[in-house]
Amino acid sequence: MTRRERDAGRQVTIGRRGGEGLIAAPERGAALLWVAALAALALVSWMALSSRGSMPPPDAGTAPQGRAGGPERPEEVPGPGGPLDEPAPGPRTLGSIEARPAGLDGGYTRVFDGVGTIAGQVRMADGSAPPRWTLHLEPSLVTRGRGVAVTRTVEAAPAEETFEVRDLPMGAYRVFATAPGFRSSAVEVALYKLEGLEHLPGMNYVNLTVTLRAMASVDGIVRRANGDPADGLPVHLLPRVSAAPGDRISVTTDLAGVYRFDAVPEGRWLLCVGDPAAPLVAPRPVEVDIRPLELDDVQLPDLATLELMVLDEAARPFPDVDVVGYLRGTGRGSIRGRTGPQGRLRADYLQPGPWRIEATYATLGYTGKRDWVLEATGVTIEKELVIR
């Protein structure tokens, strides 16, 4: 082969290596040009994207500090009435401002100015409609605004299930329903506006559901220290949550020392024997559901009984005299009553100790007082008091 022929072959091919295919020299140059072009295009695209990402969007200056620019999330858009907290769980309410417990109004102050409506339905515990019921609206026991609330009572018509009490002065209310043998739990609601937003309707409409539940009976026996029945003794059931006098249930023991409470609402109570301010024994917690409840016997400590005779200066029995007394030593106790036709007054279940007894007949201006130490002897203590 001549040299010219060998040079022509070198221009056409490059050598083989390990059995690889032959690549034309002109084709390799074209491939390198394509690779360089693609690399340059990628570099230009990357630089354009980088420069775009470093530039602030047109509205970046209006975005809230601490958040990326762009539209706010729906939950961050303040609703009507200002930036209020989410309402705490409670009765379903309607209005431009949701009802919420005091202190959770986003820093606003409640204003009780205007009128509103409390509406809802009354149901039995099983979901059925009650045959007949009464709705009670009273001032709240604890919430601010109770001073301007009013008392309303609504008697439902037969087979009526809903209620709507309109034109109620805005304030804090306590709502419950009663029926023969049934009662609902009391619900605290409020009608109000917010200071600075009085132009809005405020919380002027409350919608709630009231559930009537069966009430149980509670009974038991009170015995004296010697085991005899304690007759004529006041016994009370006090609610452990509410201190409202209207929620107290009171009865008196019979000759056998038996007491019985009928139609007791379900809940937690305290059994109190004697004066609630000075009970004769420690109050006993009682859990009441819909079943009748029979409590263990209550055993009283050693107590004194006073038989008082009020006389005038001529030693004649003096009727219709007002008598008061109080324990002067440790403990608490009191006497309050009026003498009968024979000038006598009997005071039972008295704490032993020093007592002061005062008697007054206001018509003639007669008075008298004595101090005695009453002991728990197990027998009636007889004393005389002269008024003049």
HELIX and SHEET records of a PDB file:
HELIX    1   1 ARG A    3  VAL A   12  1                                  10    
HELIX    2   2 ALA A   25  SER A   54  1                                  30    
HELIX    3   3 ALA A   60  THR A   62  5                                   3    
HELIX    4   4 PRO A   74  GLU A   76  5                                   3    
HELIX    5   5 ARG A  146  VAL A  148  5                                   3    
HELIX    6   6 PRO A  245  ASP A  247  5                                   3    
SHEET    1   A 4 THR A  93  LEU A  94  0                                        
SHEET    2   A 4 TYR A 205  ALA A 214 -1                                        
SHEET    3   A 4 VAL A 115  MET A 124  1                                        
SHEET    4   A 4 THR A 162  PRO A 169 -1                                        
SHEET    1   B 6 THR A  93  LEU A  94  0                                        
SHEET    2   B 6 TYR A 205  ALA A 214 -1                                        
SHEET    3   B 6 PHE A 182  ARG A 183 -1                                        
SHEET    4   B 6 ALA A 172  ALA A 179 -1                                        
SHEET    5   B 6 THR A 134  PRO A 139 -1                                        
SHEET    6   B 6 ARG A 152  GLU A 155 -1                                        
SHEET    1   C 5 THR A  93  LEU A  94  0                                        
SHEET    2   C 5 TYR A 205  ALA A 214 -1                                        
SHEET    3   C 5 PHE A 182  ARG A 183 -1                                        
SHEET    4   C 5 ALA A 172  ALA A 179 -1                                        
SHEET    5   C 5 VAL A 187  ALA A 190 -1                                        
SHEET    1   D 2 ARG A 110  VAL A 111  0                                        
SHEET    2   D 2 LYS A 193  LEU A 194 -1                                        
SHEET    1   E 3 VAL A 258  VAL A 264  0                                        
SHEET    2   E 3 ALA A 216  ARG A 223 -1                                        
SHEET    3   E 3 LEU A 293  GLU A 294  1                                        
SHEET    1   F 3 VAL A 258  VAL A 264  0                                        
SHEET    2   F 3 ALA A 216  ARG A 223 -1                                        
SHEET    3   F 3 VAL A 298  GLN A 299  1                                        
SHEET    1   G 4 ILE A 249  THR A 252  0                                        
SHEET    2   G 4 PRO A 234  PRO A 239 -1                                        
SHEET    3   G 4 GLY A 267  ASP A 275 -1                                        
SHEET    4   G 4 ALA A 278  PRO A 279 -1                                        
SHEET    1   H 4 ILE A 249  THR A 252  0                                        
SHEET    2   H 4 PRO A 234  PRO A 239 -1                                        
SHEET    3   H 4 GLY A 267  ASP A 275 -1                                        
SHEET    4   H 4 ARG A 284  VAL A 288 -1                                        
SHEET    1   I 3 ARG A 344  LEU A 350  0                                        
SHEET    2   I 3 ALA A 304  LEU A 311 -1                                        
SHEET    3   I 3 THR A 380  VAL A 386  1                                        
SHEET    1   J 4 SER A 334  ARG A 338  0                                        
SHEET    2   J 4 ASP A 322  LEU A 327 -1                                        
SHEET    3   J 4 GLY A 353  TYR A 361 -1                                        
SHEET    4   J 4 TYR A 366  LEU A 374 -1                                        
END                                                                             
